[in-house]
Structures are given as C-alpha cells and as structure tokens.
Amino acid sequence: MTPVTDAVVLVVEDEEDLADLYAAWLSEEYEVRTAYDGEEALEKMDDTVDAVLLDRRLPGMSGDEFLDEIRADGYGCPVAMVSAVEPDFDILEMGFNDYVVKPVSKGDLHDTVERMLTIEEAGPETQEYFSLLSKKEALEEEKTDPELAESDEYARILESLDEFRNHVVSLAEQVIESPNNDGVGETAVYRETLERWEERLEGLDEDDPLYDAAKKNIEKYSNLLEDQEPSESAAEREFLEAVADSFVAEGFWLDSRVLRALNTVFYDKFDDTFVIERQPLTEETELDSGTEYEVSRAVREKAREELEG
C-alpha cells in the first residue's frame, strides 16, 4: 500500500512482533522503517527521518543512549518514547519530545506521530515548550502530588512553561495595544512623512534652498522611526510566528488576551472568527478538548497564510 504522505517514521522496538505491528498500523499513512535494536536504528537514521518512536529498553544500546547519540550527531527530528518504563524525574534532561507509556492502541500511535510531525514544523523554542509539557504530563501521570511538590526538576518544568506562556501573552498584549485600523499611530505618521520628504528630495537640485531642509527632515524622521517601539506590523508578525509555530495545549491558546489579539490581527480578513462549526472565538467561548485542537489547527493555518501572503 502506498503511504498517503511522504513523512518517514522510524520505529525502534526490540519486540519484533510489536515493532512489525506498529509498522503495519502506520504504513497506511507514512513510510515506516523498523529497527530491533539501537545499532540497527543508527544505521537507518538519516536526515529524511521525520519522527522516531523509541523504546527505552533495548538490547545493547539502550533507548536513552540512542537518543543521546542522534542528538549529538545533530538530528533534531522529534522523538517519542514509547515504553513500559514509568518516567522518573531524570527525564527532564532527556532530549525527547513526547512520552507514551505502553500499551498503546493504533489510535494512540497515530495521534503520537501526528503530534510529532506538528512539532517538527515548529521553531526550537516551541519544540522545547512541548517537550517540557510532555514531561510534565508524564510525571503527573506517575507521581503523587507530594512527590511532585518536593521535586526541584518538576518545579523547573513549571517555571519554564510559565516563561513561554508569558512570552506569547506579552506578544498578544503588544498587538492589542498597537494602533488599530481606525486610528493613526506615531510610527505610521513618521513613516508617511519620511516618504513624502524622500519624494520631495528627488525633485530638488542641490542648490535649491529646500534641499538641505529636506535632507535634515529625512534624517530627523529616520531617527524617530529607529527610536520607535516595534511597529504594529512588526508586533503582529512576531505574534503570528508564535501562533503559527504552536498548537493548543491545556487550553493555553484560549487565553482571553491571545484571543483578543487574534481577532485584532484577523479582523475583516477571516470574518472575525476561526470557523469550527461556526463558533466565534471570544472570551466566553467554551470548547471541548477535541474542538480546541481543531480550532488551534485552524488558527495555525490562518497565521501561516497571513505570514506567507
């Protein structure tokens, strides 16, 4: 059967029947390579691999060692640990992007690969965010609340996640506070004035009394623009890049300030809504987790369209 995508998935699993089952499940959609130990996996690893499903317990080279090896070799593709080994606090330092505890169903495996391929599209900061999020969720599944409360590693994960979220919310607030289409900001005035003086200078001779004045004004407004905070378009672009890099997790992207910024950016461009069953995204919107994910995918696609357009 010919895969429906050209994505390449490497399955590394020492139980051959299980590895072959995973491959059969995934080969309907992806090109799948299988390896039954770490050494064989290294031989099948190259720049065309888009995602790796990795067992931690392997004969000879362990899954942890294989992961360290490919990261040292510069491979940045997303890796999901698919293992019966329960995660411990040492996973914070490991370079995987997702952690799935066996047994897994066909649906679980497809969902995991889809997450990995989505992560692959993101920038390094966003990849790190989702890696930390996966580690947080894995630890919360296996550890008690007192164990989590006493763990410095878990506290570091929470702190890093908050930093990322606060960064995106800060970008959203810049967009909200920037001038909208009904107003004229200082940056727009300075830019328009500069352009007019530049046009005027082109029609003046050097001996014209206005020539020196035009040059001074060009210098003046150029300096004013350099001293400005990021323009509306620059703030919007940085915000769009963050959104296009990311997808919904824990309802974070439904933060009301992020929603307001999205409506500001896309006002009158996409009917002021991101349409999933025609539900507008407002501060009062309540979506189930499945719809949250679909909404976030639509937001990411529209952000990319806007950046590319």
C-alpha positions as a Markdown table, in Angstrom:
| # | Residue | x | y | z |
|---|---|---|---|---|
| 1 | Met | 0.0 | 0.0 | 0.0 |
| 2 | Thr | 1.3 | 3.4 | -0.9 |
| 3 | Pro | 1.5 | 5.9 | 2.0 |
| 4 | Val | -0.7 | 8.9 | 1.8 |
| 5 | Thr | 2.1 | 11.2 | 3.0 |
| 6 | Asp | 5.9 | 11.3 | 2.3 |
| 7 | Ala | 6.7 | 11.5 | 6.0 |
| 8 | Val | 9.2 | 9.0 | 7.3 |
| 9 | Val | 8.8 | 7.3 | 10.7 |
| 10 | Leu | 11.5 | 5.2 | 12.3 |
| 11 | Val | 10.1 | 2.6 | 14.8 |
| 12 | Val | 12.8 | 1.3 | 17.2 |
| 13 | Glu | 11.4 | -1.6 | 19.3 |
| 14 | Asp | 13.2 | -4.8 | 20.3 |
| 15 | Glu | 10.0 | -6.9 | 20.4 |
| 16 | Glu | 9.9 | -7.8 | 16.7 |
| 17 | Asp | 6.2 | -8.7 | 16.6 |
| 18 | Leu | 5.3 | -5.4 | 18.3 |
| 19 | Ala | 7.6 | -3.4 | 16.0 |
| 20 | Asp | 6.0 | -5.0 | 13.0 |
| 21 | Leu | 2.5 | -4.3 | 14.3 |
| 22 | Tyr | 3.4 | -0.6 | 14.8 |
| 23 | Ala | 4.8 | -0.6 | 11.3 |
| 24 | Ala | 1.6 | -2.2 | 9.9 |
| 25 | Trp | -0.6 | 0.4 | 11.7 |
| 26 | Leu | 1.4 | 3.4 | 10.4 |
| 27 | Ser | 2.3 | 2.3 | 6.9 |
| 28 | Glu | -1.2 | 3.2 | 5.7 |
| 29 | Glu | -0.2 | 6.8 | 6.0 |
| 30 | Tyr | 3.6 | 7.0 | 6.4 |
| 31 | Glu | 6.8 | 5.5 | 5.1 |
| 32 | Val | 7.9 | 3.3 | 8.0 |
| 33 | Arg | 11.4 | 2.0 | 8.9 |
| 34 | Thr | 11.8 | -0.6 | 11.7 |
| 35 | Ala | 14.8 | -1.4 | 13.8 |
| 36 | Tyr | 15.0 | -4.0 | 16.5 |
| 37 | Asp | 18.0 | -2.6 | 18.5 |
| 38 | Gly | 19.9 | 0.7 | 18.8 |
| 39 | Glu | 22.7 | -0.2 | 16.5 |
| 40 | Glu | 20.4 | -1.1 | 13.7 |
| 41 | Ala | 18.4 | 2.1 | 14.4 |
| 42 | Leu | 21.5 | 4.2 | 14.0 |
| 43 | Glu | 22.2 | 2.6 | 10.6 |
| 44 | Lys | 18.6 | 3.5 | 9.5 |
| 45 | Met | 18.8 | 7.0 | 10.9 |
| 46 | Asp | 19.4 | 9.9 | 8.4 |
| 47 | Asp | 18.2 | 13.4 | 7.5 |
| 48 | Thr | 15.0 | 12.1 | 5.8 |
| 49 | Val | 13.5 | 10.7 | 9.1 |
| 50 | Asp | 10.7 | 13.0 | 10.3 |
| 51 | Ala | 9.8 | 11.2 | 13.6 |
| 52 | Val | 11.1 | 8.4 | 15.8 |
| 53 | Leu | 9.1 | 6.1 | 18.0 |
| 54 | Leu | 11.6 | 4.8 | 20.5 |
| 55 | Asp | 11.5 | 2.0 | 23.2 |
| 56 | Arg | 13.7 | 2.7 | 26.2 |
| 57 | Arg | 14.6 | -0.9 | 26.9 |
| 58 | Leu | 16.7 | -2.2 | 24.0 |
| 59 | Pro | 19.4 | -4.9 | 23.9 |
| 60 | Gly | 23.0 | -3.4 | 23.8 |
| 61 | Met | 22.5 | 0.3 | 23.3 |
| 62 | Ser | 19.5 | 1.5 | 25.3 |
| 63 | Gly | 16.9 | 3.8 | 24.0 |
| 64 | Asp | 18.3 | 6.6 | 26.2 |
| 65 | Glu | 21.8 | 6.1 | 24.7 |
| 66 | Phe | 20.4 | 6.0 | 21.2 |
| 67 | Leu | 18.6 | 9.3 | 21.8 |
| 68 | Asp | 21.8 | 10.9 | 23.2 |
| 69 | Glu | 23.7 | 9.6 | 20.1 |
| 70 | Ile | 21.4 | 11.1 | 17.5 |
| 71 | Arg | 21.2 | 14.4 | 19.3 |
| 72 | Ala | 25.0 | 14.5 | 19.5 |
| 73 | Asp | 25.0 | 13.8 | 15.7 |
| 74 | Gly | 22.8 | 16.8 | 15.1 |
| 75 | Tyr | 19.5 | 15.1 | 14.3 |
| 76 | Gly | 16.7 | 17.4 | 15.5 |
| 77 | Cys | 13.7 | 15.4 | 14.4 |
| 78 | Pro | 11.0 | 14.8 | 17.2 |
| 79 | Val | 11.3 | 11.6 | 19.2 |
| 80 | Ala | 8.5 | 10.0 | 21.2 |
| 81 | Met | 9.5 | 7.5 | 23.9 |
| 82 | Val | 7.0 | 4.5 | 23.7 |
| 83 | Ser | 7.9 | 2.4 | 26.7 |
| 84 | Ala | 6.7 | 0.3 | 29.6 |
| 85 | Val | 9.3 | 2.1 | 31.8 |
| 86 | Glu | 7.5 | 4.5 | 34.0 |
| 87 | Pro | 9.0 | 8.0 | 33.8 |
| 88 | Asp | 11.0 | 9.4 | 36.7 |
| 89 | Phe | 12.4 | 12.9 | 37.4 |
| 90 | Asp | 15.5 | 12.2 | 35.4 |
| 91 | Ile | 13.5 | 12.6 | 32.1 |
| 92 | Leu | 13.9 | 16.4 | 32.4 |
| 93 | Glu | 17.4 | 16.2 | 31.0 |
| 94 | Met | 16.4 | 13.8 | 28.1 |
| 95 | Gly | 16.0 | 15.1 | 24.6 |
| 96 | Phe | 12.7 | 13.5 | 23.6 |
| 97 | Asn | 9.5 | 15.4 | 22.6 |
| 98 | Asp | 6.8 | 13.1 | 23.9 |
| 99 | Tyr | 6.5 | 10.1 | 26.3 |
| 100 | Val | 3.9 | 7.4 | 25.9 |
| 101 | Val | 3.5 | 4.5 | 28.3 |
| 102 | Lys | 2.7 | 1.1 | 26.9 |
| 103 | Pro | 0.4 | -0.5 | 26.0 |
| 104 | Val | -0.7 | 1.8 | 23.1 |
| 105 | Ser | -3.5 | 1.4 | 20.7 |
| 106 | Lys | -3.5 | 2.1 | 16.9 |
| 107 | Gly | -5.2 | 5.4 | 17.6 |
| 108 | Asp | -2.7 | 6.3 | 20.3 |
| 109 | Leu | 0.2 | 5.6 | 17.9 |
| 110 | His | -1.3 | 7.7 | 15.1 |
| 111 | Asp | -2.1 | 10.6 | 17.4 |
| 112 | Thr | 1.5 | 10.4 | 18.7 |
| 113 | Val | 3.0 | 10.6 | 15.2 |
| 114 | Glu | 0.7 | 13.4 | 14.2 |
| 115 | Arg | 1.9 | 15.4 | 17.3 |
| 116 | Met | 5.5 | 14.7 | 16.4 |
| 117 | Leu | 5.0 | 15.9 | 12.8 |
| 118 | Thr | 3.3 | 19.0 | 14.0 |
| 119 | Ile | 6.1 | 19.7 | 16.4 |
| 120 | Glu | 8.6 | 19.2 | 13.6 |
| 121 | Glu | 7.2 | 22.2 | 11.9 |
| 122 | Ala | 7.8 | 24.5 | 14.9 |
| 123 | Gly | 10.8 | 26.5 | 15.9 |
| 124 | Pro | 13.3 | 25.5 | 18.5 |
| 125 | Glu | 11.7 | 27.4 | 21.4 |
| 126 | Thr | 8.2 | 26.0 | 20.7 |
| 127 | Gln | 9.7 | 22.5 | 20.3 |
| 128 | Glu | 11.3 | 22.9 | 23.8 |
| 129 | Tyr | 7.9 | 24.1 | 25.2 |
| 130 | Phe | 6.1 | 21.0 | 24.0 |
| 131 | Ser | 8.9 | 18.7 | 25.2 |
| 132 | Leu | 8.6 | 20.2 | 28.7 |
| 133 | Leu | 4.8 | 19.9 | 28.5 |
| 134 | Ser | 5.0 | 16.2 | 27.7 |
| 135 | Lys | 7.4 | 15.6 | 30.5 |
| 136 | Lys | 5.1 | 17.5 | 32.9 |
| 137 | Glu | 2.1 | 15.4 | 31.9 |
| 138 | Ala | 4.1 | 12.1 | 32.0 |
| 139 | Leu | 5.3 | 12.9 | 35.6 |
| 140 | Glu | 1.9 | 13.9 | 36.7 |
| 141 | Glu | 0.5 | 10.5 | 35.5 |
| 142 | Glu | 3.0 | 8.5 | 37.6 |
| 143 | Lys | 3.9 | 10.7 | 40.6 |
| 144 | Thr | 1.9 | 11.6 | 43.7 |
| 145 | Asp | 1.2 | 15.3 | 44.5 |
| 146 | Pro | 3.6 | 15.2 | 47.5 |
| 147 | Glu | 6.4 | 13.8 | 45.2 |
| 148 | Leu | 5.8 | 16.5 | 42.7 |
| 149 | Ala | 5.8 | 19.2 | 45.3 |
| 150 | Glu | 9.2 | 18.1 | 46.6 |
| 151 | Ser | 10.8 | 17.8 | 43.2 |
| 152 | Asp | 13.2 | 20.6 | 42.0 |
| 153 | Glu | 13.0 | 19.1 | 38.5 |
| 154 | Tyr | 9.2 | 19.4 | 38.4 |
| 155 | Ala | 9.4 | 23.0 | 39.7 |
| 156 | Arg | 11.9 | 23.9 | 36.9 |
| 157 | Ile | 9.4 | 22.5 | 34.3 |
| 158 | Leu | 6.6 | 24.6 | 35.6 |
| 159 | Glu | 8.8 | 27.7 | 35.7 |
| 160 | Ser | 9.9 | 27.2 | 32.1 |
| 161 | Leu | 6.3 | 26.6 | 30.9 |
| 162 | Asp | 5.2 | 29.8 | 32.5 |
| 163 | Glu | 8.0 | 31.7 | 30.9 |
| 164 | Phe | 6.9 | 30.6 | 27.4 |
| 165 | Arg | 3.2 | 31.3 | 28.0 |
| 166 | Asn | 4.0 | 34.7 | 29.4 |
| 167 | His | 6.1 | 35.5 | 26.4 |
| 168 | Val | 3.3 | 34.7 | 24.0 |
| 169 | Val | 0.8 | 36.7 | 26.1 |
| 170 | Ser | 3.2 | 39.6 | 26.1 |
| 171 | Leu | 3.3 | 39.5 | 22.3 |
| 172 | Ala | -0.5 | 39.4 | 22.3 |
| 173 | Glu | -0.7 | 42.4 | 24.5 |
| 174 | Gln | 1.6 | 44.4 | 22.2 |
| 175 | Val | -0.8 | 43.6 | 19.3 |
| 176 | Ile | -3.9 | 44.6 | 21.4 |
| 177 | Glu | -2.2 | 47.9 | 22.4 |
| 178 | Ser | -0.9 | 48.8 | 19.0 |
| 179 | Pro | -3.0 | 51.2 | 16.8 |
| 180 | Asn | -5.9 | 49.7 | 15.1 |
| 181 | Asn | -7.3 | 50.4 | 11.6 |
| 182 | Asp | -9.4 | 53.3 | 13.0 |
| 183 | Gly | -6.5 | 55.2 | 14.4 |
| 184 | Val | -3.2 | 56.6 | 13.3 |
| 185 | Gly | -0.1 | 55.7 | 15.3 |
| 186 | Glu | 3.1 | 57.7 | 15.6 |
| 187 | Thr | 5.0 | 55.1 | 13.6 |
| 188 | Ala | 2.6 | 55.5 | 10.6 |
| 189 | Val | 2.9 | 59.3 | 10.7 |
| 190 | Tyr | 6.7 | 59.2 | 10.9 |
| 191 | Arg | 6.9 | 56.7 | 8.0 |
| 192 | Glu | 4.5 | 58.6 | 5.8 |
| 193 | Thr | 6.2 | 62.0 | 6.5 |
| 194 | Leu | 9.6 | 60.4 | 5.7 |
| 195 | Glu | 8.4 | 59.0 | 2.4 |
| 196 | Arg | 7.0 | 62.4 | 1.4 |
| 197 | Trp | 10.3 | 64.2 | 2.2 |
| 198 | Glu | 12.2 | 61.5 | 0.3 |
| 199 | Glu | 9.9 | 62.0 | -2.8 |
| 200 | Arg | 10.4 | 65.8 | -2.5 |
| 201 | Leu | 14.2 | 65.5 | -2.3 |
| 202 | Glu | 14.2 | 63.5 | -5.6 |
| 203 | Gly | 12.8 | 66.6 | -7.4 |
| 204 | Leu | 15.2 | 69.1 | -5.9 |
| 205 | Asp | 18.5 | 70.3 | -7.1 |
| 206 | Glu | 21.4 | 70.6 | -4.6 |
| 207 | Asp | 21.4 | 74.4 | -5.0 |
| 208 | Asp | 17.7 | 74.6 | -4.1 |
| 209 | Pro | 17.1 | 76.3 | -0.7 |
| 210 | Leu | 14.8 | 73.4 | 0.3 |
| 211 | Tyr | 17.4 | 70.7 | -0.5 |
| 212 | Asp | 19.2 | 71.0 | 2.9 |
| 213 | Ala | 16.0 | 71.3 | 4.8 |
| 214 | Ala | 14.7 | 68.1 | 3.0 |
| 215 | Lys | 17.8 | 66.2 | 4.0 |
| 216 | Lys | 17.5 | 67.3 | 7.6 |
| 217 | Asn | 13.9 | 66.2 | 7.8 |
| 218 | Ile | 14.7 | 62.9 | 6.2 |
| 219 | Glu | 17.4 | 62.4 | 8.9 |
| 220 | Lys | 15.1 | 63.6 | 11.6 |
| 221 | Tyr | 12.2 | 61.2 | 10.7 |
| 222 | Ser | 14.6 | 58.3 | 10.1 |
| 223 | Asn | 15.9 | 58.7 | 13.6 |
| 224 | Leu | 12.4 | 59.0 | 15.1 |
| 225 | Leu | 11.5 | 55.7 | 13.4 |
| 226 | Glu | 14.6 | 54.0 | 14.7 |
| 227 | Asp | 13.7 | 55.1 | 18.3 |
| 228 | Gln | 10.1 | 53.7 | 18.0 |
| 229 | Glu | 9.0 | 50.5 | 19.7 |
| 230 | Pro | 8.2 | 47.7 | 17.3 |
| 231 | Ser | 5.6 | 48.8 | 14.8 |
| 232 | Glu | 2.1 | 47.4 | 14.6 |
| 233 | Ser | 3.1 | 45.2 | 11.7 |
| 234 | Ala | 6.3 | 44.0 | 13.4 |
| 235 | Ala | 4.4 | 43.2 | 16.6 |
| 236 | Glu | 1.7 | 41.4 | 14.7 |
| 237 | Arg | 4.3 | 39.4 | 12.7 |
| 238 | Glu | 6.1 | 38.2 | 15.8 |
| 239 | Phe | 2.8 | 37.2 | 17.4 |
| 240 | Leu | 1.7 | 35.4 | 14.2 |
| 241 | Glu | 5.0 | 33.5 | 14.1 |
| 242 | Ala | 4.5 | 32.3 | 17.6 |
| 243 | Val | 0.9 | 31.2 | 16.9 |
| 244 | Ala | 1.9 | 29.5 | 13.6 |
| 245 | Asp | 4.6 | 27.6 | 15.4 |
| 246 | Ser | 2.3 | 26.3 | 18.1 |
| 247 | Phe | -0.9 | 24.4 | 18.7 |
| 248 | Val | -3.4 | 24.2 | 21.6 |
| 249 | Ala | -2.2 | 22.6 | 24.8 |
| 250 | Glu | -4.0 | 22.7 | 28.2 |
| 251 | Gly | -6.3 | 25.4 | 26.8 |
| 252 | Phe | -3.4 | 27.9 | 26.9 |
| 253 | Trp | -4.1 | 29.3 | 23.4 |
| 254 | Leu | -7.6 | 30.2 | 24.6 |
| 255 | Asp | -6.2 | 32.8 | 27.0 |
| 256 | Ser | -8.5 | 35.8 | 26.5 |
| 257 | Arg | -5.7 | 38.1 | 25.7 |
| 258 | Val | -4.4 | 35.8 | 23.0 |
| 259 | Leu | -8.0 | 35.5 | 21.6 |
| 260 | Arg | -8.3 | 39.3 | 21.5 |
| 261 | Ala | -5.0 | 39.7 | 19.7 |
| 262 | Leu | -6.1 | 37.1 | 17.1 |
| 263 | Asn | -9.3 | 38.9 | 16.5 |
| 264 | Thr | -7.3 | 42.2 | 16.1 |
| 265 | Val | -4.9 | 40.6 | 13.6 |
| 266 | Phe | -7.6 | 38.9 | 11.5 |
| 267 | Tyr | -10.3 | 41.5 | 11.8 |
| 268 | Asp | -12.2 | 41.7 | 8.5 |
| 269 | Lys | -9.9 | 39.2 | 7.0 |
| 270 | Phe | -11.4 | 35.9 | 8.1 |
| 271 | Asp | -15.0 | 37.0 | 9.1 |
| 272 | Asp | -13.6 | 37.9 | 12.6 |
| 273 | Thr | -13.9 | 34.2 | 13.5 |
| 274 | Phe | -12.0 | 31.0 | 13.2 |
| 275 | Val | -14.7 | 28.7 | 12.0 |
| 276 | Ile | -15.1 | 25.4 | 13.6 |
| 277 | Glu | -18.9 | 24.6 | 13.5 |
| 278 | Arg | -19.2 | 28.4 | 13.0 |
| 279 | Gln | -18.2 | 29.1 | 16.7 |
| 280 | Pro | -16.6 | 32.6 | 17.1 |
| 281 | Leu | -13.6 | 32.7 | 19.4 |
| 282 | Thr | -14.5 | 35.1 | 22.2 |
| 283 | Glu | -13.5 | 35.4 | 25.9 |
| 284 | Glu | -16.7 | 33.5 | 26.7 |
| 285 | Thr | -16.1 | 30.6 | 24.3 |
| 286 | Glu | -16.0 | 27.2 | 25.9 |
| 287 | Leu | -14.8 | 24.4 | 23.8 |
| 288 | Asp | -14.2 | 20.7 | 24.5 |
| 289 | Ser | -10.7 | 19.4 | 24.1 |
| 290 | Gly | -11.3 | 17.9 | 20.6 |
| 291 | Thr | -12.7 | 21.2 | 19.3 |
| 292 | Glu | -9.9 | 23.1 | 21.0 |
| 293 | Tyr | -7.4 | 21.1 | 19.0 |
| 294 | Glu | -9.3 | 21.7 | 15.7 |
| 295 | Val | -9.7 | 25.4 | 16.4 |
| 296 | Ser | -6.0 | 25.7 | 17.1 |
| 297 | Arg | -5.1 | 23.9 | 13.9 |
| 298 | Ala | -7.3 | 26.4 | 12.0 |
| 299 | Val | -5.6 | 29.3 | 13.8 |
| 300 | Arg | -2.2 | 28.0 | 12.9 |
| 301 | Glu | -3.1 | 27.5 | 9.3 |
| 302 | Lys | -4.5 | 31.0 | 9.0 |
| 303 | Ala | -1.5 | 32.5 | 10.7 |
| 304 | Arg | 0.8 | 30.8 | 8.2 |
| 305 | Glu | -1.4 | 32.0 | 5.3 |
| 306 | Glu | -1.1 | 35.6 | 6.6 |
| 307 | Leu | 2.7 | 35.3 | 7.0 |
| 308 | Glu | 3.1 | 33.9 | 3.6 |
| 309 | Gly | 0.7 | 36.3 | 2.0 |
